[in-house]
Amino acid sequence: MPQGPPTAAPIGLELASVSRAVGRAFDDALSSAGGSRPTWLVLLSLKTRPMANQRELAAAVGIQGATLTHHLNAMESDGLLTRRRDPANRRVHLVELTDAGEEAFHRLRLVAMEHDARLREGFSDEDLERLRGLLGRLRANVADGAGASAGAATG
């Protein structure tokens, strides 16, 4: 291990800081269009799977069941989706977009596309492919838990 003060911020800390900044910018953009990240993720999931049950939706969106229910309640109150019991299994709720949900999807899709274009500014296609590869390598480096103790010390 090198001794003395670090010459640069640990890559984990820098990556976390960039991730927070990019996430905040995306959240702000969605908010300015009347949405939120959970709303966008639910709309996107329902757009790719026009009718889903809540369990499938929670898995696709990556939100725990109780938290998803909270978001679905709000979205249903806003008229963006409907929920009904599955006739084949009364314990299961089927979720579908309404016309207002379709409109919200298209509005937020435009915001997401503009945000993505903003992130891509100044990058060539080759730069982006290299970045994807580097991010994939970072993910793989932590996926198996290897270096977890070192990661805690260096960020």
mmCIF file of the C-alpha atoms, coordinates in Angstrom:
data_MODEL
# 
_entry.id   MODEL 
# 
loop_
_atom_site.group_PDB 
_atom_site.id 
_atom_site.type_symbol 
_atom_site.label_atom_id 
_atom_site.label_alt_id 
_atom_site.label_comp_id 
_atom_site.label_asym_id 
_atom_site.label_entity_id 
_atom_site.label_seq_id 
_atom_site.pdbx_PDB_ins_code 
_atom_site.Cartn_x 
_atom_site.Cartn_y 
_atom_site.Cartn_z 
_atom_site.occupancy 
_atom_site.B_iso_or_equiv 
_atom_site.pdbx_formal_charge 
_atom_site.auth_seq_id 
_atom_site.auth_comp_id 
_atom_site.auth_asym_id 
_atom_site.auth_atom_id 
_atom_site.pdbx_PDB_model_num 
ATOM 1   C CA . MET A 1 1   ? 0.000   0.000   0.000   1.00 0.00 ? 1   MET A CA 1 
ATOM 2   C CA . PRO A 1 2   ? 1.301   3.460   -0.845  1.00 0.00 ? 2   PRO A CA 1 
ATOM 3   C CA . GLN A 1 3   ? 2.096   5.713   2.082   1.00 0.00 ? 3   GLN A CA 1 
ATOM 4   C CA . GLY A 1 4   ? 1.347   9.421   2.448   1.00 0.00 ? 4   GLY A CA 1 
ATOM 5   C CA . PRO A 1 5   ? -1.572  11.518  1.304   1.00 0.00 ? 5   PRO A CA 1 
ATOM 6   C CA . PRO A 1 6   ? -3.540  10.395  -1.741  1.00 0.00 ? 6   PRO A CA 1 
ATOM 7   C CA . THR A 1 7   ? -2.642  12.005  -5.049  1.00 0.00 ? 7   THR A CA 1 
ATOM 8   C CA . ALA A 1 8   ? -6.221  11.743  -6.344  1.00 0.00 ? 8   ALA A CA 1 
ATOM 9   C CA . ALA A 1 9   ? -9.675  11.027  -4.975  1.00 0.00 ? 9   ALA A CA 1 
ATOM 10  C CA . PRO A 1 10  ? -10.433 7.299   -4.739  1.00 0.00 ? 10  PRO A CA 1 
ATOM 11  C CA . ILE A 1 11  ? -12.272 6.194   -7.876  1.00 0.00 ? 11  ILE A CA 1 
ATOM 12  C CA . GLY A 1 12  ? -15.189 4.852   -5.820  1.00 0.00 ? 12  GLY A CA 1 
ATOM 13  C CA . LEU A 1 13  ? -15.789 8.253   -4.222  1.00 0.00 ? 13  LEU A CA 1 
ATOM 14  C CA . GLU A 1 14  ? -15.520 10.025  -7.564  1.00 0.00 ? 14  GLU A CA 1 
ATOM 15  C CA . LEU A 1 15  ? -17.913 7.555   -9.201  1.00 0.00 ? 15  LEU A CA 1 
ATOM 16  C CA . ALA A 1 16  ? -20.411 7.937   -6.335  1.00 0.00 ? 16  ALA A CA 1 
ATOM 17  C CA . SER A 1 17  ? -20.238 11.730  -6.601  1.00 0.00 ? 17  SER A CA 1 
ATOM 18  C CA . VAL A 1 18  ? -20.803 11.673  -10.366 1.00 0.00 ? 18  VAL A CA 1 
ATOM 19  C CA . SER A 1 19  ? -23.650 9.196   -9.940  1.00 0.00 ? 19  SER A CA 1 
ATOM 20  C CA . ARG A 1 20  ? -25.365 11.466  -7.410  1.00 0.00 ? 20  ARG A CA 1 
ATOM 21  C CA . ALA A 1 21  ? -24.957 14.526  -9.665  1.00 0.00 ? 21  ALA A CA 1 
ATOM 22  C CA . VAL A 1 22  ? -26.297 12.709  -12.733 1.00 0.00 ? 22  VAL A CA 1 
ATOM 23  C CA . GLY A 1 23  ? -29.169 11.247  -10.692 1.00 0.00 ? 23  GLY A CA 1 
ATOM 24  C CA . ARG A 1 24  ? -30.094 14.650  -9.236  1.00 0.00 ? 24  ARG A CA 1 
ATOM 25  C CA . ALA A 1 25  ? -30.057 16.238  -12.698 1.00 0.00 ? 25  ALA A CA 1 
ATOM 26  C CA . PHE A 1 26  ? -32.341 13.479  -14.015 1.00 0.00 ? 26  PHE A CA 1 
ATOM 27  C CA . ASP A 1 27  ? -34.677 13.781  -11.021 1.00 0.00 ? 27  ASP A CA 1 
ATOM 28  C CA . ASP A 1 28  ? -34.837 17.569  -11.512 1.00 0.00 ? 28  ASP A CA 1 
ATOM 29  C CA . ALA A 1 29  ? -35.616 17.159  -15.216 1.00 0.00 ? 29  ALA A CA 1 
ATOM 30  C CA . LEU A 1 30  ? -38.389 14.643  -14.487 1.00 0.00 ? 30  LEU A CA 1 
ATOM 31  C CA . SER A 1 31  ? -39.779 16.875  -11.735 1.00 0.00 ? 31  SER A CA 1 
ATOM 32  C CA . SER A 1 32  ? -39.920 19.868  -14.082 1.00 0.00 ? 32  SER A CA 1 
ATOM 33  C CA . ALA A 1 33  ? -42.124 17.746  -16.361 1.00 0.00 ? 33  ALA A CA 1 
ATOM 34  C CA . GLY A 1 34  ? -44.420 16.717  -13.502 1.00 0.00 ? 34  GLY A CA 1 
ATOM 35  C CA . GLY A 1 35  ? -42.839 13.316  -12.890 1.00 0.00 ? 35  GLY A CA 1 
ATOM 36  C CA . SER A 1 36  ? -40.394 11.448  -10.706 1.00 0.00 ? 36  SER A CA 1 
ATOM 37  C CA . ARG A 1 37  ? -37.964 8.600   -11.177 1.00 0.00 ? 37  ARG A CA 1 
ATOM 38  C CA . PRO A 1 38  ? -40.310 5.978   -9.660  1.00 0.00 ? 38  PRO A CA 1 
ATOM 39  C CA . THR A 1 39  ? -43.176 7.248   -11.839 1.00 0.00 ? 39  THR A CA 1 
ATOM 40  C CA . TRP A 1 40  ? -40.958 7.101   -14.928 1.00 0.00 ? 40  TRP A CA 1 
ATOM 41  C CA . LEU A 1 41  ? -39.760 3.577   -14.098 1.00 0.00 ? 41  LEU A CA 1 
ATOM 42  C CA . VAL A 1 42  ? -43.320 2.317   -13.583 1.00 0.00 ? 42  VAL A CA 1 
ATOM 43  C CA . LEU A 1 43  ? -44.553 3.974   -16.793 1.00 0.00 ? 43  LEU A CA 1 
ATOM 44  C CA . LEU A 1 44  ? -41.601 2.603   -18.761 1.00 0.00 ? 44  LEU A CA 1 
ATOM 45  C CA . SER A 1 45  ? -42.146 -0.884  -17.392 1.00 0.00 ? 45  SER A CA 1 
ATOM 46  C CA . LEU A 1 46  ? -45.870 -0.794  -18.180 1.00 0.00 ? 46  LEU A CA 1 
ATOM 47  C CA . LYS A 1 47  ? -45.155 0.513   -21.665 1.00 0.00 ? 47  LYS A CA 1 
ATOM 48  C CA . THR A 1 48  ? -42.918 -2.468  -22.406 1.00 0.00 ? 48  THR A CA 1 
ATOM 49  C CA . ARG A 1 49  ? -45.352 -4.858  -20.696 1.00 0.00 ? 49  ARG A CA 1 
ATOM 50  C CA . PRO A 1 50  ? -48.851 -3.365  -21.198 1.00 0.00 ? 50  PRO A CA 1 
ATOM 51  C CA . MET A 1 51  ? -50.384 -5.324  -18.325 1.00 0.00 ? 51  MET A CA 1 
ATOM 52  C CA . ALA A 1 52  ? -48.363 -6.553  -15.395 1.00 0.00 ? 52  ALA A CA 1 
ATOM 53  C CA . ASN A 1 53  ? -49.077 -7.709  -11.903 1.00 0.00 ? 53  ASN A CA 1 
ATOM 54  C CA . GLN A 1 54  ? -47.593 -5.795  -8.996  1.00 0.00 ? 54  GLN A CA 1 
ATOM 55  C CA . ARG A 1 55  ? -44.992 -8.467  -8.241  1.00 0.00 ? 55  ARG A CA 1 
ATOM 56  C CA . GLU A 1 56  ? -43.679 -8.402  -11.832 1.00 0.00 ? 56  GLU A CA 1 
ATOM 57  C CA . LEU A 1 57  ? -43.698 -4.621  -11.760 1.00 0.00 ? 57  LEU A CA 1 
ATOM 58  C CA . ALA A 1 58  ? -41.745 -4.477  -8.477  1.00 0.00 ? 58  ALA A CA 1 
ATOM 59  C CA . ALA A 1 59  ? -39.098 -6.802  -9.922  1.00 0.00 ? 59  ALA A CA 1 
ATOM 60  C CA . ALA A 1 60  ? -38.843 -4.837  -13.184 1.00 0.00 ? 60  ALA A CA 1 
ATOM 61  C CA . VAL A 1 61  ? -38.632 -1.471  -11.432 1.00 0.00 ? 61  VAL A CA 1 
ATOM 62  C CA . GLY A 1 62  ? -36.391 -2.627  -8.583  1.00 0.00 ? 62  GLY A CA 1 
ATOM 63  C CA . ILE A 1 63  ? -38.661 -1.231  -5.864  1.00 0.00 ? 63  ILE A CA 1 
ATOM 64  C CA . GLN A 1 64  ? -39.816 -3.185  -2.808  1.00 0.00 ? 64  GLN A CA 1 
ATOM 65  C CA . GLY A 1 65  ? -43.490 -4.195  -2.721  1.00 0.00 ? 65  GLY A CA 1 
ATOM 66  C CA . ALA A 1 66  ? -44.634 -1.733  -0.034  1.00 0.00 ? 66  ALA A CA 1 
ATOM 67  C CA . THR A 1 67  ? -42.799 1.175   -1.649  1.00 0.00 ? 67  THR A CA 1 
ATOM 68  C CA . LEU A 1 68  ? -44.195 0.256   -5.047  1.00 0.00 ? 68  LEU A CA 1 
ATOM 69  C CA . THR A 1 69  ? -47.712 0.149   -3.593  1.00 0.00 ? 69  THR A CA 1 
ATOM 70  C CA . HIS A 1 70  ? -47.231 3.692   -2.281  1.00 0.00 ? 70  HIS A CA 1 
ATOM 71  C CA . HIS A 1 71  ? -46.192 4.901   -5.765  1.00 0.00 ? 71  HIS A CA 1 
ATOM 72  C CA . LEU A 1 72  ? -48.985 2.967   -7.486  1.00 0.00 ? 72  LEU A CA 1 
ATOM 73  C CA . ASN A 1 73  ? -51.561 4.466   -5.105  1.00 0.00 ? 73  ASN A CA 1 
ATOM 74  C CA . ALA A 1 74  ? -50.384 7.972   -6.018  1.00 0.00 ? 74  ALA A CA 1 
ATOM 75  C CA . MET A 1 75  ? -50.260 7.190   -9.730  1.00 0.00 ? 75  MET A CA 1 
ATOM 76  C CA . GLU A 1 76  ? -53.741 5.679   -9.607  1.00 0.00 ? 76  GLU A CA 1 
ATOM 77  C CA . SER A 1 77  ? -55.026 8.784   -7.778  1.00 0.00 ? 77  SER A CA 1 
ATOM 78  C CA . ASP A 1 78  ? -53.439 10.899  -10.524 1.00 0.00 ? 78  ASP A CA 1 
ATOM 79  C CA . GLY A 1 79  ? -55.271 8.830   -13.149 1.00 0.00 ? 79  GLY A CA 1 
ATOM 80  C CA . LEU A 1 80  ? -52.091 7.400   -14.707 1.00 0.00 ? 80  LEU A CA 1 
ATOM 81  C CA . LEU A 1 81  ? -52.949 3.739   -14.205 1.00 0.00 ? 81  LEU A CA 1 
ATOM 82  C CA . THR A 1 82  ? -55.631 1.365   -13.072 1.00 0.00 ? 82  THR A CA 1 
ATOM 83  C CA . ARG A 1 83  ? -55.412 -1.714  -10.889 1.00 0.00 ? 83  ARG A CA 1 
ATOM 84  C CA . ARG A 1 84  ? -57.833 -4.591  -10.803 1.00 0.00 ? 84  ARG A CA 1 
ATOM 85  C CA . ARG A 1 85  ? -57.862 -8.070  -9.383  1.00 0.00 ? 85  ARG A CA 1 
ATOM 86  C CA . ASP A 1 86  ? -56.764 -10.872 -11.670 1.00 0.00 ? 86  ASP A CA 1 
ATOM 87  C CA . PRO A 1 87  ? -59.867 -13.038 -12.260 1.00 0.00 ? 87  PRO A CA 1 
ATOM 88  C CA . ALA A 1 88  ? -57.644 -16.141 -12.283 1.00 0.00 ? 88  ALA A CA 1 
ATOM 89  C CA . ASN A 1 89  ? -56.020 -15.261 -8.943  1.00 0.00 ? 89  ASN A CA 1 
ATOM 90  C CA . ARG A 1 90  ? -57.870 -12.786 -6.733  1.00 0.00 ? 90  ARG A CA 1 
ATOM 91  C CA . ARG A 1 91  ? -54.738 -12.135 -4.649  1.00 0.00 ? 91  ARG A CA 1 
ATOM 92  C CA . VAL A 1 92  ? -52.981 -10.611 -7.671  1.00 0.00 ? 92  VAL A CA 1 
ATOM 93  C CA . HIS A 1 93  ? -53.527 -7.034  -8.879  1.00 0.00 ? 93  HIS A CA 1 
ATOM 94  C CA . LEU A 1 94  ? -53.129 -6.326  -12.588 1.00 0.00 ? 94  LEU A CA 1 
ATOM 95  C CA . VAL A 1 95  ? -51.805 -2.868  -13.447 1.00 0.00 ? 95  VAL A CA 1 
ATOM 96  C CA . GLU A 1 96  ? -52.505 -1.043  -16.733 1.00 0.00 ? 96  GLU A CA 1 
ATOM 97  C CA . LEU A 1 97  ? -51.785 2.420   -18.125 1.00 0.00 ? 97  LEU A CA 1 
ATOM 98  C CA . THR A 1 98  ? -54.652 4.822   -18.743 1.00 0.00 ? 98  THR A CA 1 
ATOM 99  C CA . ASP A 1 99  ? -54.742 7.399   -21.551 1.00 0.00 ? 99  ASP A CA 1 
ATOM 100 C CA . ALA A 1 100 ? -53.330 9.930   -19.062 1.00 0.00 ? 100 ALA A CA 1 
ATOM 101 C CA . GLY A 1 101 ? -50.582 7.424   -18.232 1.00 0.00 ? 101 GLY A CA 1 
ATOM 102 C CA . GLU A 1 102 ? -49.763 7.113   -21.938 1.00 0.00 ? 102 GLU A CA 1 
ATOM 103 C CA . GLU A 1 103 ? -49.499 10.911  -22.187 1.00 0.00 ? 103 GLU A CA 1 
ATOM 104 C CA . ALA A 1 104 ? -47.299 11.057  -19.096 1.00 0.00 ? 104 ALA A CA 1 
ATOM 105 C CA . PHE A 1 105 ? -45.085 8.317   -20.547 1.00 0.00 ? 105 PHE A CA 1 
ATOM 106 C CA . HIS A 1 106 ? -44.505 10.285  -23.761 1.00 0.00 ? 106 HIS A CA 1 
ATOM 107 C CA . ARG A 1 107 ? -43.854 13.525  -21.858 1.00 0.00 ? 107 ARG A CA 1 
ATOM 108 C CA . LEU A 1 108 ? -41.336 11.874  -19.528 1.00 0.00 ? 108 LEU A CA 1 
ATOM 109 C CA . ARG A 1 109 ? -39.805 9.882   -22.389 1.00 0.00 ? 109 ARG A CA 1 
ATOM 110 C CA . LEU A 1 110 ? -38.903 13.152  -24.086 1.00 0.00 ? 110 LEU A CA 1 
ATOM 111 C CA . VAL A 1 111 ? -37.297 14.383  -20.843 1.00 0.00 ? 111 VAL A CA 1 
ATOM 112 C CA . ALA A 1 112 ? -35.342 11.116  -20.488 1.00 0.00 ? 112 ALA A CA 1 
ATOM 113 C CA . MET A 1 113 ? -34.133 11.337  -24.086 1.00 0.00 ? 113 MET A CA 1 
ATOM 114 C CA . GLU A 1 114 ? -33.059 14.967  -23.629 1.00 0.00 ? 114 GLU A CA 1 
ATOM 115 C CA . HIS A 1 115 ? -31.219 14.048  -20.425 1.00 0.00 ? 115 HIS A CA 1 
ATOM 116 C CA . ASP A 1 116 ? -29.457 11.193  -22.205 1.00 0.00 ? 116 ASP A CA 1 
ATOM 117 C CA . ALA A 1 117 ? -28.459 13.529  -25.072 1.00 0.00 ? 117 ALA A CA 1 
ATOM 118 C CA . ARG A 1 118 ? -27.097 15.994  -22.498 1.00 0.00 ? 118 ARG A CA 1 
ATOM 119 C CA . LEU A 1 119 ? -24.990 13.239  -20.906 1.00 0.00 ? 119 LEU A CA 1 
ATOM 120 C CA . ARG A 1 120 ? -23.614 12.204  -24.319 1.00 0.00 ? 120 ARG A CA 1 
ATOM 121 C CA . GLU A 1 121 ? -22.426 15.723  -25.236 1.00 0.00 ? 121 GLU A CA 1 
ATOM 122 C CA . GLY A 1 122 ? -18.763 15.741  -26.194 1.00 0.00 ? 122 GLY A CA 1 
ATOM 123 C CA . PHE A 1 123 ? -18.485 11.936  -26.352 1.00 0.00 ? 123 PHE A CA 1 
ATOM 124 C CA . SER A 1 124 ? -17.901 9.975   -29.547 1.00 0.00 ? 124 SER A CA 1 
ATOM 125 C CA . ASP A 1 125 ? -19.548 6.592   -30.072 1.00 0.00 ? 125 ASP A CA 1 
ATOM 126 C CA . GLU A 1 126 ? -16.171 5.028   -29.308 1.00 0.00 ? 126 GLU A CA 1 
ATOM 127 C CA . ASP A 1 127 ? -15.920 7.011   -26.056 1.00 0.00 ? 127 ASP A CA 1 
ATOM 128 C CA . LEU A 1 128 ? -19.344 5.767   -24.992 1.00 0.00 ? 128 LEU A CA 1 
ATOM 129 C CA . GLU A 1 129 ? -18.503 2.147   -25.787 1.00 0.00 ? 129 GLU A CA 1 
ATOM 130 C CA . ARG A 1 130 ? -15.280 2.468   -23.798 1.00 0.00 ? 130 ARG A CA 1 
ATOM 131 C CA . LEU A 1 131 ? -17.193 4.044   -20.903 1.00 0.00 ? 131 LEU A CA 1 
ATOM 132 C CA . ARG A 1 132 ? -19.713 1.186   -20.941 1.00 0.00 ? 132 ARG A CA 1 
ATOM 133 C CA . GLY A 1 133 ? -16.845 -1.281  -20.830 1.00 0.00 ? 133 GLY A CA 1 
ATOM 134 C CA . LEU A 1 134 ? -15.175 0.522   -17.934 1.00 0.00 ? 134 LEU A CA 1 
ATOM 135 C CA . LEU A 1 135 ? -18.424 0.742   -15.979 1.00 0.00 ? 135 LEU A CA 1 
ATOM 136 C CA . GLY A 1 136 ? -19.015 -2.952  -16.636 1.00 0.00 ? 136 GLY A CA 1 
ATOM 137 C CA . ARG A 1 137 ? -15.548 -3.722  -15.307 1.00 0.00 ? 137 ARG A CA 1 
ATOM 138 C CA . LEU A 1 138 ? -16.251 -1.687  -12.141 1.00 0.00 ? 138 LEU A CA 1 
ATOM 139 C CA . ARG A 1 139 ? -19.515 -3.582  -11.671 1.00 0.00 ? 139 ARG A CA 1 
ATOM 140 C CA . ALA A 1 140 ? -17.757 -6.924  -12.143 1.00 0.00 ? 140 ALA A CA 1 
ATOM 141 C CA . ASN A 1 141 ? -15.040 -5.910  -9.689  1.00 0.00 ? 141 ASN A CA 1 
ATOM 142 C CA . VAL A 1 142 ? -17.596 -5.533  -6.901  1.00 0.00 ? 142 VAL A CA 1 
ATOM 143 C CA . ALA A 1 143 ? -20.126 -8.165  -7.994  1.00 0.00 ? 143 ALA A CA 1 
ATOM 144 C CA . ASP A 1 144 ? -18.451 -11.077 -6.246  1.00 0.00 ? 144 ASP A CA 1 
ATOM 145 C CA . GLY A 1 145 ? -17.634 -9.110  -3.110  1.00 0.00 ? 145 GLY A CA 1 
ATOM 146 C CA . ALA A 1 146 ? -13.922 -9.216  -3.865  1.00 0.00 ? 146 ALA A CA 1 
ATOM 147 C CA . GLY A 1 147 ? -12.186 -6.177  -2.528  1.00 0.00 ? 147 GLY A CA 1 
ATOM 148 C CA . ALA A 1 148 ? -15.099 -5.259  -0.266  1.00 0.00 ? 148 ALA A CA 1 
ATOM 149 C CA . SER A 1 149 ? -12.852 -4.463  2.664   1.00 0.00 ? 149 SER A CA 1 
ATOM 150 C CA . ALA A 1 150 ? -10.460 -2.483  0.475   1.00 0.00 ? 150 ALA A CA 1 
ATOM 151 C CA . GLY A 1 151 ? -13.441 -0.716  -1.136  1.00 0.00 ? 151 GLY A CA 1 
ATOM 152 C CA . ALA A 1 152 ? -14.663 0.397   2.254   1.00 0.00 ? 152 ALA A CA 1 
ATOM 153 C CA . ALA A 1 153 ? -11.336 2.020   2.974   1.00 0.00 ? 153 ALA A CA 1 
ATOM 154 C CA . THR A 1 154 ? -10.850 3.650   -0.430  1.00 0.00 ? 154 THR A CA 1 
ATOM 155 C CA . GLY A 1 155 ? -14.432 4.311   -1.528  1.00 0.00 ? 155 GLY A CA 1 
# 
